Amino acid sequence: LDYFLIGGVAGRTALGYYSVGDNLAGIPTREASEPVTKVLFSGLSLIKNDPERMQAAYTAAQALLTSVVLPVGFGFALCAKSVVLLAMGAKWLPIVPVIQGLAAILALQTLGKLVQPLAMAKGVPDLLFRRDLLSFFIRIPLVVAGLLLGGLHGVIIARMATGLIAIGFNLHLVRKLIGVGVKRQIFQNGRALLSI
């Protein structure tokens, strides 16, 4: 829906910059997190009836993922201008803010990224559906407001805000599923968070 709104309101050029920037911003986070996500589902499924092992496995995997993805995502955000100039040329410089904002928030969202294999292993995919539906109804008005008030930069800010909200949803969902409190989840990732 972001693409449809941006194309309709801001035009094709803005849509092109947003589309390319969004795709590039997600590459480091996606490539670093997908292997862990796939492996974790089967591992958690085997220990779903052992709450202590489930907590330990989840928090260890989450801390590992965050320690890898946060530096990669934030590093990419910091180097975005140089990467764009080197790989794509000066005409693509307008995508730099898109990459910077979205790469940073996507990297931060790894704090709760593993909630999906956790919920699937616990056999409660309906909680993921409810989370996604609620996120949708929060994201759309914020993206529309951002687009109307600030154009492409407003959309980036709205995406960053909704990304922070999504982190909160995921941390609370983990607490509901395996009883690991939000503070403990953040503390487990403290070193990685301090590194950024």
FIMIDO-344734 format. One line per 3 residues: their letters; for each residue x, y, z of N, C-alpha, C, O. Coordinates in pm, whole numbers. Layout:
N
a	X/Y/Z/X/Y/Z/X/Y/Z/X/Y/Z  ... $
This chain:
196
ldy	82/-120/0/0/0/0/86/126/0/47/228/-56  204/119/64/295/234/62/324/276/-82/322/394/-115  352/178/-166/389/205/-305/273/273/-379/293/369/-453 $
fli	155/222/-358/37/277/-424/15/422/-381/-11/508/-465  24/448/-253/3/584/-203/110/680/-252/78/791/-296  235/640/-244/344/727/-287/333/756/-437/350/871/-479 $
ggv	306/654/-516/291/674/-660/177/768/-693/188/851/-783  66/756/-620/-51/839/-647/-36/982/-601/-86/1074/-665  33/1002/-489/43/1137/-431/172/1207/-470/169/1323/-511 $
agr	284/1139/-459/414/1203/-480/469/1185/-621/562/1255/-661  412/1093/-697/456/1075/-834/550/958/-855/596/895/-760  577/930/-982/657/813/-1018/803/824/-974/864/725/-934 $
tal	858/944/-980/998/959/-942/1018/926/-795/1108/850/-760  932/982/-709/939/953/-566/916/805/-540/982/744/-455  821/746/-613/794/603/-599/916/520/-636/948/422/-568 $
gyy	984/559/-743/1105/487/-784/1213/494/-678/1276/393/-645  1236/613/-624/1336/628/-519/1299/547/-395/1383/480/-336  1172/552/-358/1127/478/-239/1140/328/-261/1187/255/-174 $
svg	1098/282/-377/1101/139/-406/1243/83/-403/1269/-19/-339  1333/151/-474/1472/104/-478/1536/115/-340/1604/22/-296  1515/227/-272/1572/245/-138/1520/144/-39/1596/91/43 $
dnl	1389/115/-44/1328/18/45/1386/-121/22/1419/-193/116  1398/-159/-104/1455/-291/-137/1599/-304/-90/1638/-405/-33  1678/-201/-115/1819/-206/-75/1834/-204/77/1921/-272/132 $
agi	1750/-128/145/1760/-117/291/1735/-251/360/1791/-278/466  1651/-334/300/1617/-461/363/1716/-573/339/1710/-676/407  1804/-556/245/1895/-666/208/1983/-711/325/1986/-831/354 $
ptr	2055/-623/394/2144/-672/500/2068/-744/612/2112/-849/659  1957/-689/653/1880/-749/762/1820/-883/720/1827/-981/793  1762/-885/601/1698/-1007/552/1799/-1119/534/1776/-1232/578 $
eas	1911/-1089/471/2010/-1192/443/2076/-1245/571/2113/-1362/577  2090/-1160/670/2153/-1204/795/2056/-1280/885/2099/-1364/965  1926/-1252/874/1832/-1311/968/1759/-1434/916/1718/-1519/997 $
epv	1741/-1448/787/1664/-1560/734/1717/-1698/773/1638/-1783/812  1848/-1723/766/1895/-1857/804/1864/-1892/949/1826/-2005/979  1879/-1795/1040/1850/-1821/1181/1701/-1847/1200/1663/-1937/1275 $
tkv	1617/-1770/1133/1472/-1786/1146/1428/-1925/1102/1345/-1987/1167  1483/-1973/991/1443/-2105/940/1485/-2217/1034/1409/-2311/1058  1605/-2208/1086/1657/-2314/1174/1586/-2311/1309/1561/-2417/1368 $
lfs	1554/-2193/1357/1498/-2180/1491/1360/-2246/1502/1328/-2303/1606  1279/-2238/1398/1146/-2298/1404/1153/-2446/1437/1084/-2493/1527  1235/-2519/1364/1243/-2664/1390/1303/-2693/1527/1260/-2786/1596 $
gls	1402/-2614/1567/1463/-2635/1699/1365/-2608/1812/1359/-2685/1908  1290/-2500/1802/1193/-2468/1907/1077/-2567/1910/1021/-2595/2016  1041/-2620/1794/934/-2720/1788/968/-2843/1871/880/-2905/1931 $
lik	1096/-2879/1873/1139/-2998/1947/1132/-2979/2098/1119/-3077/2172  1141/-2855/2145/1144/-2831/2290/1025/-2748/2337/1031/-2687/2444  918/-2746/2260/804/-2660/2293/736/-2697/2425/666/-2614/2483 $
ndp	757/-2817/2473/696/-2857/2600/790/-2840/2720/756/-2881/2831  905/-2780/2698/1001/-2755/2804/1023/-2604/2815/1110/-2549/2748  944/-2536/2901/947/-2389/2907/1086/-2330/2935/1122/-2228/2877 $
erm	1163/-2393/3022/1295/-2338/3055/1390/-2346/2936/1461/-2250/2906  1391/-2460/2869/1477/-2473/2751/1431/-2382/2638/1513/-2327/2564  1300/-2366/2627/1244/-2277/2524/1289/-2133/2548/1331/-2063/2455 $
qaa	1281/-2089/2673/1326/-1953/2708/1475/-1936/2679/1516/-1837/2618  1554/-2032/2722/1698/-2024/2703/1735/-2024/2554/1819/-1945/2511  1672/-2112/2478/1702/-2121/2334/1660/-1993/2262/1734/-1941/2178 $
yta	1542/-1943/2295/1494/-1822/2228/1583/-1702/2260/1625/-1630/2169  1613/-1681/2387/1692/-1563/2423/1834/-1572/2366/1891/-1470/2326  1891/-1692/2363/2025/-1707/2305/2023/-1678/2154/2111/-1609/2103 $
aqa	1924/-1733/2085/1913/-1710/1941/1886/-1562/1911/1941/-1506/1817  1801/-1501/1992/1768/-1360/1971/1892/-1272/1992/1917/-1180/1915  1968/-1301/2096/2089/-1224/2124/2192/-1241/2012/2258/-1145/1973 $
llt	2206/-1363/1962/2298/-1388/1851/2256/-1311/1726/2338/-1245/1662  2128/-1321/1692/2078/-1252/1574/2098/-1101/1585/2143/-1037/1490  2065/-1045/1699/2078/-901/1719/2223/-858/1712/2254/-752/1656 $
svv	2313/-938/1768/2454/-900/1767/2513/-901/1626/2613/-834/1600  2453/-977/1536/2500/-980/1398/2430/-872/1315/2495/-797/1242  2299/-864/1325/2220/-779/1236/2230/-631/1269/2236/-548/1178 $
lpv	2231/-595/1396/2236/-452/1430/2359/-382/1370/2343/-279/1305  2479/-435/1391/2594/-367/1329/2588/-366/1176/2628/-267/1114  2539/-474/1116/2530/-479/971/2430/-376/920/2459/-301/827 $
gfg	2311/-372/981/2208/-279/938/2247/-134/958/2231/-52/868  2299/-102/1076/2340/36/1103/2464/73/1023/2479/188/981  2553/-22/1002/2670/4/919/2630/37/776/2686/127/713 $
fal	2532/-36/726/2483/-9/591/2418/129/584/2436/203/487  2342/164/688/2279/296/692/2386/407/691/2370/508/623  2492/387/766/2598/488/773/2676/500/642/2722/609/606 $
cak	2690/391/572/2768/390/447/2681/408/323/2730/397/211  2552/434/342/2458/436/229/2500/532/119/2494/497/1  2543/652/155/2580/750/52/2697/700/-32/2695/709/-155 $
svv	2798/647/34/2915/597/-40/2878/478/-128/2925/468/-241  2795/389/-76/2753/271/-153/2674/314/-276/2696/263/-386  2580/407/-257/2497/452/-368/2583/521/-474/2568/495/-593 $
lla	2673/609/-430/2760/678/-527/2846/579/-604/2863/591/-725  2901/482/-534/2990/385/-596/2916/289/-689/2960/262/-801  2803/239/-643/2734/134/-718/2633/187/-820/2608/123/-922 $
mga	2574/305/-791/2463/349/-875/2483/486/-939/2420/517/-1040  2569/567/-882/2593/700/-938/2516/809/-866/2426/782/-788  2555/933/-895/2500/1050/-825/2351/1071/-849/2284/1131/-765 $
kwl	2298/1024/-961/2155/1046/-989/2064/970/-890/1945/1000/-879  2122/872/-819/2044/795/-723/2061/845/-579/2011/781/-486  2129/955/-559/2150/1006/-423/2019/1031/-346/2021/1020/-223 $
piv	1907/1064/-410/1782/1081/-333/1736/956/-256/1651/966/-168  1791/839/-290/1750/719/-215/1828/703/-85/1794/617/-3  1931/782/-66/2014/767/55/1933/783/183/1947/699/272 $
pvi	1848/887/199/1769/897/322/1673/779/342/1647/737/454  1622/727/230/1534/610/239/1612/492/296/1566/425/389  1730/467/241/1812/356/289/1852/378/435/1843/286/516 $
qgl	1895/498/468/1941/525/604/1830/501/706/1851/432/806  1714/558/682/1604/542/778/1554/400/789/1536/348/899  1531/337/674/1473/203/675/1572/96/716/1534/0/784 $
aai	1698/108/677/1798/9/719/1815/12/871/1830/-93/934  1811/132/929/1825/143/1074/1707/81/1147/1726/5/1242  1585/111/1104/1469/58/1176/1453/-92/1151/1411/-165/1240 $
lal	1486/-138/1031/1478/-282/1006/1579/-357/1092/1551/-467/1139  1696/-298/1111/1796/-361/1198/1745/-366/1342/1761/-468/1410  1686/-257/1390/1632/-256/1526/1518/-356/1543/1501/-414/1651 $
qtl	1442/-377/1438/1328/-469/1447/1371/-614/1467/1286/-700/1495  1499/-643/1454/1542/-780/1483/1525/-813/1630/1531/-930/1668  1504/-712/1714/1478/-739/1856/1359/-831/1876/1353/-904/1975 $
gkl	1265/-829/1785/1149/-917/1798/1125/-1004/1677/1019/-1066/1666  1220/-1009/1587/1201/-1081/1462/1175/-1231/1482/1103/-1293/1404  1233/-1287/1584/1221/-1432/1603/1089/-1472/1669/1070/-1590/1701 $
vqp	999/-1378/1689/869/-1413/1745/789/-1499/1646/706/-1579/1688  814/-1482/1517/739/-1562/1420/770/-1711/1431/676/-1790/1444  897/-1755/1427/919/-1899/1446/879/-1947/1584/842/-2063/1602 $
lam	886/-1859/1683/845/-1895/1819/695/-1925/1823/654/-2028/1876  615/-1835/1766/469/-1855/1766/430/-1977/1683/339/-2051/1719  499/-1997/1572/469/-2115/1489/505/-2244/1562/431/-2342/1555 $
akg	617/-2244/1633/657/-2363/1708/559/-2392/1822/534/-2507/1856  504/-2286/1880/407/-2302/1989/267/-2334/1937/177/-2365/2015  248/-2327/1804/119/-2361/1744/14/-2252/1758/-106/-2282/1767 $
vpd	57/-2125/1760/-39/-2015/1774/-17/-1910/1664/10/-1793/1693  -31/-1951/1537/-13/-1853/1430/-121/-1744/1430/-102/-1638/1371  -234/-1771/1496/-340/-1670/1502/-294/-1543/1575/-341/-1434/1545 $
llf	-201/-1558/1671/-147/-1440/1739/-67/-1353/1643/-70/-1230/1652  3/-1416/1550/78/-1341/1449/-19/-1267/1356/7/-1152/1318  -128/-1332/1321/-227/-1267/1234/-286/-1144/1304/-299/-1038/1242 $
rrd	-322/-1159/1430/-378/-1044/1504/-277/-931/1516/-312/-814/1502  -151/-967/1542/-45/-865/1549/-31/-791/1417/-21/-669/1414  -31/-867/1308/-14/-806/1176/-134/-719/1138/-118/-613/1077 $
lls	-251/-763/1174/-372/-685/1145/-371/-553/1223/-402/-448/1168  -335/-560/1350/-326/-438/1431/-218/-345/1377/-238/-224/1369  -105/-401/1340/3/-321/1281/-42/-253/1153/-7/-137/1128 $
ffi	-118/-323/1072/-170/-266/947/-256/-143/975/-240/-40/910  -346/-155/1072/-436/-44/1101/-367/73/1170/-420/184/1173  -251/49/1225/-171/159/1280/-83/220/1171/-67/341/1163 $
rip	-26/135/1089/71/181/988/8/268/880/65/371/842  -108/229/830/-168/300/718/-196/447/751/-155/534/674  -264/479/861/-287/622/888/-157/700/909/-147/816/868 $
lvv	-57/637/971/69/707/992/142/732/859/199/839/839  141/634/771/205/652/640/132/758/559/195/842/494  -1/756/561/-78/858/488/-48/996/543/-23/1090/467 $
agl	-49/1010/676/-19/1139/739/123/1183/705/145/1300/671  218/1091/713/356/1124/679/370/1169/535/441/1266/506  302/1100/445/309/1135/303/250/1273/277/308/1353/204 $
llg	134/1300/336/68/1428/313/141/1545/378/142/1656/325  202/1519/493/270/1628/566/416/1646/524/467/1758/528  482/1538/485/626/1549/458/674/1481/333/795/1468/313 $
glh	584/1437/249/626/1369/127/702/1241/156/668/1168/250  802/1214/77/879/1090/92/948/1083/228/954/976/289  1000/1195/275/1065/1196/407/963/1167/518/996/1103/618 $
gvi	841/1214/501/735/1186/598/701/1037/603/673/983/710  705/972/487/678/828/483/789/753/557/762/658/631  912/795/537/1024/730/605/1009/744/756/1030/647/830 $
iar	974/863/802/953/885/946/838/799/998/847/742/1106  730/791/919/616/707/958/656/561/966/615/490/1058  735/515/870/782/375/872/870/348/994/863/242/1055 $
mat	953/447/1029/1038/430/1146/953/424/1273/980/345/1363  850/509/1281/761/508/1398/686/377/1409/675/319/1517  633/330/1296/561/202/1301/655/86/1328/614/-15/1386 $
gli	780/98/1287/879/-4/1320/904/-13/1469/916/-123/1524  910/101/1536/927/102/1682/806/42/1751/820/-32/1849  687/72/1701/564/14/1756/566/-138/1738/528/-212/1829 $
aig	610/-183/1621/617/-327/1593/713/-398/1689/687/-511/1730  822/-332/1723/915/-390/1820/843/-412/1952/856/-519/2013  769/-313/1996/693/-327/2121/594/-442/2115/584/-520/2209 $
fnl	521/-453/2005/426/-563/1988/497/-697/2000/451/-787/2070  611/-710/1932/683/-837/1931/739/-872/2068/733/-988/2109  794/-775/2138/847/-801/2272/737/-847/2367/758/-937/2448 $
hlv	621/-785/2357/508/-827/2443/454/-963/2402/409/-1040/2487  458/-993/2274/413/-1124/2228/506/-1235/2279/460/-1342/2317  636/-1208/2279/731/-1305/2333/703/-1328/2481/704/-1441/2529 $
rkl	678/-1219/2554/645/-1233/2696/522/-1320/2716/518/-1404/2807  422/-1301/2631/298/-1381/2642/324/-1528/2608/267/-1617/2671  410/-1554/2510/431/-1691/2463/521/-1773/2555/492/-1890/2581 $
igv	630/-1714/2605/724/-1794/2684/761/-1730/2818/845/-1784/2891  699/-1619/2851/719/-1561/2984/849/-1487/3005/888/-1463/3119  918/-1450/2898/1040/-1370/2910/998/-1224/2905/945/-1177/2804 $
gvk	1022/-1152/3014/980/-1014/3024/1049/-922/2924/1155/-954/2871  986/-808/2899/1039/-712/2802/1176/-662/2846/1268/-652/2764  1192/-631/2974/1322/-582/3023/1431/-686/3002/1542/-653/2962 $
rqi	1398/-810/3030/1498/-917/3012/1536/-932/2865/1653/-952/2832  1437/-922/2776/1465/-932/2633/1559/-820/2589/1653/-843/2512  1533/-700/2636/1619/-587/2599/1757/-603/2662/1858/-577/2597 $
fqn	1762/-646/2788/1890/-665/2855/1975/-771/2786/2096/-756/2774  1910/-879/2740/1982/-986/2669/2052/-933/2544/2153/-988/2500  1997/-826/2488/2052/-767/2366/2128/-638/2395/2156/-561/2304 $
gra	2160/-615/2522/2221/-491/2564/2353/-459/2495/2376/-346/2455  2439/-558/2482/2569/-534/2418/2552/-488/2273/2618/-394/2228  2464/-557/2202/2442/-520/2062/2381/-381/2051/2417/-304/1963 $
lls	2289/-349/2142/2227/-217/2139/2327/-108/2171/2323/-1/2111  2416/-136/2266/2518/-37/2301/2620/-17/2190/2684/88/2180  2636/-119/2105/2735/-108/1997/2693/-11/1889/2777/38/1813 $
i	2563/17/1882/2519/109/1777/2527/250/1832/2494/346/1761 $
